[in-house]
Amino acid sequence: MPTLPAADIRRAVRIGLQEDLAAGDLTTTALFPTARPARASIVAQQPLVVAGLAAAVQTFLLTDSTLKLRPRIRDGQDARRGATLLDIEGDGRSILQAERVALNFLQHLSGIATLTRTFCRAVRGYPAKILDTRKTLPGWRALQKWAVALGGGVNHRLSLGDGVLIKDNHLALMNSPSAVRDAIQSARRRAAVQTPIIVEVESLAEVTQALAGRPDIILLDNMSPALVRRAVKLIRGKALVEVSGGITLKNVRAMAAAGADRISIGALTHSAPATALSLVLTPVRSGKRRTR
C-alpha cells in the first residue's frame, strides 16, 4: 500500500476547515443552539476505489474530537454502489460542519484513484505502466499522487528537483539545430550520476537525435500509436519509451500495444470526475421519558 502522506493530509484538512469555518456555521448555529445527538454514514453512490478516507476521518476529528468514527473500508479498496465507507456518531452540529470538507476529500481523491484503476485495467496484459504528471492542484500534490498510487498507477516526478525532464520549451531556449542531443549531453555532465535523464521529442528525427545523446527515457509527445510503433523500432531498447499527450481510454491500450513502457496522463489528476458519495444523517432520540 502506498505511503500515507499524513503531514500533507493534516495540513490540507486544516486549510479546508479554515476556508469553511473561519466565520463559523451561521445556519447550524441558528437552528441548533444546543447539542443534537446524531448518527451519519458516508455511502458510495457508484462503484469506486476509495481514496481520502484518512482525510475525511481527520476532518471530523479536527472539527470535534468527541465524535465516534468507524471506518468500514480502507483507502485503496474497492467499494460497491451502496457500500458504507464511514460511520460517524456524536453531536449532529459537528457532523454538519465537517460534512462538506470531508466529502470534498473523498469525492476528489476517490475520483482520481478510480480513474487511474480504469486506465490500469485498460492496458492489462502489457508491461506498460500508467504514470501521473505534475498537473496537480497547488498544495494537493502529495494527496493527488497518493490517490494515483492507490489506484494502481505510478508517480512521475514529485517536483522539479526529482529528475531531469527536458521539454519543448527547454529545447526552444537552447536555440540550437541539435538542441535535443546537446540538451541531453549538457544535463548528463551537470546532473548527479544517478539522476534519470528524460527528453521529450515530437518527431522521428528528434528520436534519432535523442539517441545520439543517450538519455535514460525518451518521451514521445502527442504521437499516434502507429508513429509510436515506428519510434520504438528506432529506439530498439536503447532507452525506455514513454508516451504522453492526448492519452484517453480509447487509445491507451493501442499505446501499450505499440511498445510504450510508460504512459503519463495529466488527466488522472487534473480531470478526474468526482465520485458520487453522500452523507446520510439521522437524529438520535433521547432515551429519557417525559414526566407529567
N, C-alpha and C positions, 0 to 999 in steps of 0.2 A: 504494500500500500504506500502511495506517495507520502512524503513527509508533510505533516500538518504545519502550515505557516502560522503558528499560534500567535506570535507577536504581531504579525500583519493583520490577523483576524481581530485581535483586541483593538488595534488602532482604528481599523475600518469601522468596527462596531461603535466605538466612542464617537467617531466623526458622524456616523449615521444618526445616532441618538441626539447628538448636539444639533444637527440640522432640524430634526423633527420636534425636539422638546425644549429648545432653548428658551422659548417663551411659554412653556407649559402646554397642557392639553385643555384648551378652553371648553371644548364640547363635553369631555368626560367629567371635568371638574364641575361644570354647571349642572349636569344631570345627576351625578352621584357624589354628594359631599362626604359620604362615609363609605367604608369598605363594602364591597359586594362580592361575596364568595362565588366562584365560578369554576367550571372546567372547560377546557378547549382542546381541540385536536387539529393538527395540520394534516390535511388529506390530499393525496395526489388525484388530480382530475384527468390524468393521462399516464401512460407508461413512461418511465423516465429513469435516468441514472441519478441517484441522489448526490448532490454536492452542495455544501454550505450549511449542513445541519449543525456543525460545530459553531458556525457564526450565529445561527438562529438561537441556539442554546445560550450563547454568551449575551445576545441581545436581551433575552428575557431576564437573565440573572443580573445584568448590569442595571436593568430597569427596576427590578425588585428582587433582592436576594432571598426573599422568603418564598418565592414561587417554587412549587414542586414540579420537576420536569422528568419525563420518562421517554427517552428516545426509543422508538420501536424498530429502528433500522439504522444502519451506519452509512457514513459517507462512502461512496464508491459502489454501493449495492444497487441492484435494480429494484424498482418499485412498480407494482402493477397499478392500474387505474383503480381508485377506491382504497388504496392502502393508506394506513395511518403512519405518518412519519414521526410525529412527536405529540405527546400528551402533556398538557400544562394544567396545573391546579393552583388556585390561590385567589388573590384579590382580582376581580374582573377588571378593575380600573387599570391595573398594571398590565394585564394581558392586552387590553385595548391599546395602551400607549406603546407597547413594543411590537404590536402586530405588523404594521406596515414595513418597518425596518427589517424585521426577521424574515418576512416573506420576500422582500427585495433581494436579500442574500440568497435565499433558497431558490427563487424562481430564476434569477440570472445565472447563478453558478450551475444549477442543475441543467439549465438550457445548454450551457457550454459543454458539460460532461455528456449530455445526451446526444448532441450533435457530433461530438468527437467520436463517441461509440458508433454512431451511424456510419461515419467515414471509415473507421477502422474495419467494420464489418464489410463495407463495400470493396475493400482490397484484400479480403481474406483469401488465402491461398497463394499470395505473392509476398515476397520478403520486404516490400516497401513499408516504411514507417510513416505515420501521419504526425506532422510537426505543427506547432503553433508559430506565431511570429511576435514581434514587439508591438503589434497593433492592439494595444490594451488601453483600458481606461486609466488615467493618471491616478496613482495611489492604490489601484486594484490589481496590479500586475501579478503579484505573488498569488493572490487568490484565484485569478483567472487561469493562470498557468497550472495551479494546483488542480483546478477543475478539469483542465485538459488531461492531465495525468490520470485523474480518477476515471476519465472516460476511455483510457487506454492509449492516449496519444503520448508523444514525446516532446519535451520542452526544447525549443530552439534557444537562442541566446536570451539570457535573463536581462542583460544590459549591454551597452556599447563596449563595456570592458570585458565581455565574455566571448572572446574570439574575434577574428578579423573577417568581416564580410564586405568585400569590395563591390559596390553597386554602381549603377549607371552614372550617377552624379559625381562619384569619386573619379570615375574614368573621364568624365567631361572636364573636371577641374584639372586633370593632368595635361589635357590638351596635347596629346601625342598620337601619331598614327599607330603606334604599337603600345597603346595605353594599357591594354589588358595584360600583356606579358610584363611590361615594365612595372605595373602596379603590384603584381604578384611577387616579382623579384624584390622590389623595394620593401614590401611587407615582410618577406622572408628574412631579409637582412636585419630588420629592426625589431620584429616581434620576438617574444620569448620562444624558446626552442619548441615547447610542447603546444604552442598556440596553433589551432587549426586555421588554415587559410582557405576561405571560400571566395569565389569570384562569380559574379553574375554576368551571364552572356545572353545575347539576343539573336545570334545567328550562328550558322555552322562555321563561318570564317572566324568568328570570335572564339568558338570552341577550339579550333586549331591553334589560335594564338595563345589561348589559355593553357593548352597542353605544353607549349614551349616554356611556360613559366612554372609548371609542375605544382599546381595547387593541390590541396587535400580534397576539396569538393568543388565541382563545377555546377553552378546553379543555372538551369535553363529557364529563362523567364519568358512567359507568355508564348510558349511554343505549342503547336498541335501535337497530339500523340504520334502522328506519322513523323514529324520533324524530330521529336524526342527519340524515336527509334533510330533514326539516322545518326543523331548525335551520340547515342550510346555506342553505336558501332565504331564511330570515330574515337571515342574515349577508350574503349577496349580495356576497361578495368584499371586504367592509369590514375583514376580519381573516382571518388564516389559521385553519383549523379543525383542532384536534387532538382525538382521542378517546382515552379510556383507561378502564380498569376492566372486568374480565371479558372481556378480549380473548383469544380462543382461535383455534386453527387452523380451527375450524368456522365462526367468524363474522368472521374478519379480512377476508376478501375482500368480504363484504357491507358492512363498514365502509368499505372503499376505494371500493366502488361507490356508496355513499351520498354521497360527496363529501369525505371526510376528506383533508386534506393531510398530516397526521402521525398516526401511530398509535403511542402509547407503551405498552410492555408490560413490566411488572415481572418477569414470569416468565422473561424472557430471562436474567436474572442470578440470581434467587432460586430458580428451579425447573427449570433446565435439567438433564435427566438426564445423568449422566456417560457418556462414550463408553466402549465396550469396547475396551481395549488390554491387551496382555500383553507381558511381558519374557521372552524365551526365552534361557536361558544354557547354554553348552556349554563344558566344561573343555577346555583346550588341553594336549595331551600334550607332555611334554618330548621334544626330538629326540635327547637323549643315550642311547646304548646302555649297557646294563649290562655290566660286565666280570666274568669269573669269577675 
